[in-house]
Amino acid sequence: MEIIKIHHPHAYRGDEFPPLAIALGYFDGVHHGHQQVIQTAIEAGKEKGLHTAVMTFDPHPSVILNKEVKHVRQLTPMDEKVALIEQMGIDYLFIVHFTKEFASLSPETFVENYLISLNARHIVAGFDYTYGHRGKGTMEQLPAYSQGKLTQTIVSKQELDTEKISSTRIRKELLSGNMEETARLLGRRFTVKGQVVDGEKRGRLLGFPTANVEVGPDYYLPGVGVYCVRMLVKGVWHNGICNVGYKPTFHSKKEEKPTVEVHLLDFEDNIYGENICIEWDTRIRDEKKFDGLKALVAQLEQDKNFAIKYFENF
């Protein structure tokens, strides 16, 4: 897959690309609904003899258009989004740098400069996709705006259990700690990447050494609680339990953001500084404050036994 980063205004010409079927969208999560849009573009490409492309945008439009939004966390930061789209077999990925100038383009100008000029022939997007200034352009208007140069496929609302599959719905399930439903909507288990950093080192003293993980700032995290997880370390997946939270047994003051601590089952290596990936599988319980270390250790033993039994049937 060839990745092409576009800054407005661009100077690309249609003859620089083969005729394309392009899927349009922000695609945070690359969930089941997004996959349907992208797969439809792939099928259209095969049917019409076109190469395939996805066009997405960076940063999130709300960072540019909403003065109160400085940073947006995501289900899939750009590097993960790129990897997931590539796995689907797309030929080109256009990443358009989203700016106020780009956002102010009329629908007609967007169609001419960002679709036709890139040699698009067929466009695929969801039923609610809009483009151009204030989102005034719709997929139904695309043939008119392109003066008949483009055909389109509008992907209908994708539902699971009679409710639309959306990034908003997935974030809600994620924050509630419902990892099974999150996985159903995504089409895969939820993961984040990070680095193992120095922590408070209490876990080793309690007999439960933990890896303190600094998760990238672009990620959403599951809601506060204790989970069964798997962690990818040096190319190998290991089972474990993870606490996402504020450690109220040891801290009376709530920090600005939760910590992520993973205790791996049957694992002893020093992994400080390692880049890792955490896969969340199921939630065990809420985080809570314990009266003393003895009660905490007893609960950790229960959590560990829960995880061992869970992974026996994994």
N, C-alpha and C positions, 0 to 999 in steps of 0.2 A: 504494500500500500504506500503510495506517495503522499506525503503530508505537505500541504501548501498553505503557508500563513499569508493572509491578505490584509494589507493595511489600506485604509481609504485615504485618498483615491488611489486605485490601482491601475496598472498599465497592461494587464494581461489581455491577450487577444484570443479569439476563438480558435485560431489555427494552431495554438500552442497545446490544445487538448483534443483528444478524440471526441466524437459525439457522445454525450453523457446522459444517463438517467441519474438525477440528483435527488436524494432524500434531504429534506429541510427540517431542522429542529435544534433545540438546545440539548436535548437528550441526556439530562442529568439522571444517572442511574442506569441508563441503557436497559430499562426494564422491559417487561413483556410487550407493553404497548409500543415502545420505541423499536423494539426488535421487529415488530410487525411492519412498521413503516419502512425500516431499512430492508427487510426481506422482500417487501413489495417492490422496492426499487431494483433489487437484484433480479427478481423475476421479470420485471419490465425490461431490464437490460437484456436478459436472455431472449425474451420474445421479440424485441425490436432491434437486436444486434448492436446494442449500445454498451459502452463501458459504464461502470457504476461509480457513484460518488456520494459522499455525505457532506453537507455544509452545516457547520455549527459555529458558535460564537464565543468569544472570550474577551473580557470578563463577562460575568452575568449581567444582563441589561440593567437590572435594578441598581447595581453599583454605580452605573453611569447616570441613570435617569432619576434616581431617588437620592436626594441630598443627605438623607438621614442614614442611608446604608453605606457603610465603608467597606464591608467585607461580607461575602456570602459563603457559608459552608455548603458542601455538596455531598451527595451520595457517592459520586464518582468524580474526583478532581480530574483535571484534563489528561494527565498521563494515563490514568486508568480508563478513562473514556476512550482515548485513542486505542489502547490495547484491546478493549472489548469490541470496538468497531472493526479493527483489523481482523480479529478472529472470525468475523462474519463474512470475510472475503471481499471487502470493498476495494476498488482500485485506487480511488483518490479521496483524501480527506481535506476539505477546505476549512481552515479555521480563520474566521473573519474577526479582526480586532474590532470590538464594539466600542464606538465612540459616539459623542453627541452629534457629530457631523454625519456619521453613518446613519444614526437613528433618524435624522431629519430628512433623509431621502424620501421622495415621493414613491408610491408603489410602482409607478411606471419606470422611474429611474432605477429602482432596485432590480426590477425584472430585466431591464436592458443591460445594466452594468454588472450585475452579479449573477445573472443566469444566462442570458443570451450571449454575453461577451465571453463566457467561459465554455461556450459550445454546448450548453444544455439543450436537450431536445425533449426530454420528458421529466416532469417534476412530480415527486411524491411527498405528501405531508399529511398530518392528521387533520381531522375535520375542523378543528378549532385553531389551526395555525394561521397567523396573520403576519404581515410584513409591511414595510414602509412606515412613514411618519404616523405616529400614534396607532400603529397597527391597522391602518385603514384598508390595506389590501387583503383580500381573502383568496382562497384557492379557487372558488367559483369564478372570480374575476380574472384569473390568470390568462386564459386564452385571449381575452380582450386586451389586457395590458401588453401582451406579447405580440399582438396583431397576427395571431394565428401561428406563430413560430414555435409555440410550446404546446404539448399535450400534457395532461395531468391525471394522476390518480389520487383521489381523496380517500384516505383510510378512515373508516368509521370508528366510532368510540369503542375502545377495547375494554371489556369488563371482566371482572372476576367476582362471582357471587353477586351479580346484578349491580355492582358498583364500579365506576370507572377506575381503571388502573392508572395511577398518576404518581408523580414524584411526591406530591403533597400527601397523598394517602400512605405512601411508603414511609415518609418521615414520621408520620403520626404513629405508625406501628412500631417503628424503630425506637422512638422516644418512650413508648410504653413498654419496651423490652420484649415485644412479641416477635422473636426472631424467626419462628416458623412461618408466620404470615408475611414477614418481610421477605423471606426467601421465596415464598410462593409468588409474590408480586414481582420480585426481581428476576426470577427464573434461575437463581443461584443463591448461595449463602452470602450474607453481607460480610465484607472484609474491609479492613483499613491497614495502612502501612505506617510504620514509624521506626524509631530507633530506641534501643535499650540504653538508658542513661542512669546515672547514680540516683539512688533514692535514699530513704531514711534508714534502710537496712534493718528494720525491726523484724521483718519476716524470718530471716535466718535465725535470729535469737529465739523465735517462737517455734522453730522447727518447720517453717513454711517459707523457704526462700522465694522471693519474687523478683521478676524482671519488671522494673519500672519503665514503662514505655512512653516516650514522648511522641504522641500522634501528630501527624501533620496538621497545620492549622486550617486546612481547607475541608477537613472531614467533619461530617456529623458523627456523633457517637451514640450508641444505644443509651437508653435511660439508666439512671443510677441503679446499681444492683450488682449481684453476683451471677456469673454465667459460666456455663461449660463452653470452652473455646478450644480451637486448635491454633497453634502458632508455627509459622514457617521460619525455621532458623537454619541458615547455611544449606538451604535446599531440601530440608527434611521437615515434615509436619510432625508436631508433638502435641499430645493431648494435655489439657490443663484446665484450671479455673481462673477466672478473671474478675477482679473487683473494679467497677467503675464508680467512683464516688469521692467522698471527702474525708473518710476515715474518722468518723465522729468519736470513736473510742479514744483517739489520741489528740484530736483537735477540737477545741471549743469554737473556734472561728472558722466559718465556711470560706474556703478559698474561691478565687474568681472562677476557676474552671476545675472540673473533676480530674483526679489522677486515674491512670490505667495501670493496674498491677496484675501480672500474670504469674501464677504458680504452676509450673509444668510438672506433670506426674512423671516420676522416675527419670529425672533429668538433673545433672549435676554440673554441667560445663559452665565456665565463665563466659558470658556473652555480652559483656559491657561493650557498647559501641556498635553492636551488630544492627544492621537494618533488617527488620522483620515484617511479617504480615500476620495479622490476627483475623481469624475467621470465627464469627459468633454463631453458636449452634443452638443453645437453649438457655433460658433464664432459670436460675435456681431459686433465688429469693431476693428480697429487698436488702439494701444496706441498712445496718442498724448499729446503735451504740450499745456496747456491752459494759456490764458492771465491773469487770476485771479481766485480766489476761486469761485466767483459767476458763472462763465462759467463752471467750473469743476462740481459744484454741479448740475447745470442744466443738464449737460450731464449724470451724475450719475442717476438722476431721469429718464431720457430717457432710460438708460440701464436697470434700475430696472423695468420700465413698459414693456420693451421688454421681459425681463425674465418672468414676471408675465404672459403675454399673451402666451409666448412659453410653459410654464409649464401647462397652462390651457388645452393645446392640447397634452400634453405629453403622 
